[in-house]
Amino acid sequence: MPAHSFGGKDLPMTTRVARGLLFLQGGILALSGIFVLLIALLFGSGTSIPVAGASFSGASAALLAVGYLALAAFIGYVALALGREVSWARTAAVVLEAVLIVLTMARGDFSVSMVVSVLLCIAVAALLLLPSSPTASTEA
């Protein structure tokens, strides 16, 4: 085997799909954070962003955007760790999906985006909990 391969490790299909879905979630959260930050910066405190029954404007909306971007970065980090088969990555991804489900349900609105978000979280967790997705500790 060559010293370096652009192909990376040969991951099981379930892990690759779960990793791709994690990157999708991180990308959506990053775009949401950028959108909220742009709205907060361009339109100032006159424009409010509704979240979970409250409205954020100005500095609080910018703080919300930073939270979205931090969560997106963490999801990306977990997805990268999952691809490197780090021992804690599967557990962290499943716990992260459970937390995302709770946060999504805490928003309090029943919408298509909420249903899609929860289904995406369930899909990632289910793919990582399938028996055909080996743990990193057995291969290390």
Beta strands, then each sheet from edge to edge (+ up, - down):
strand 1: 49-51
strand 2: 54-56
sheet 1: 1+ 2-
end
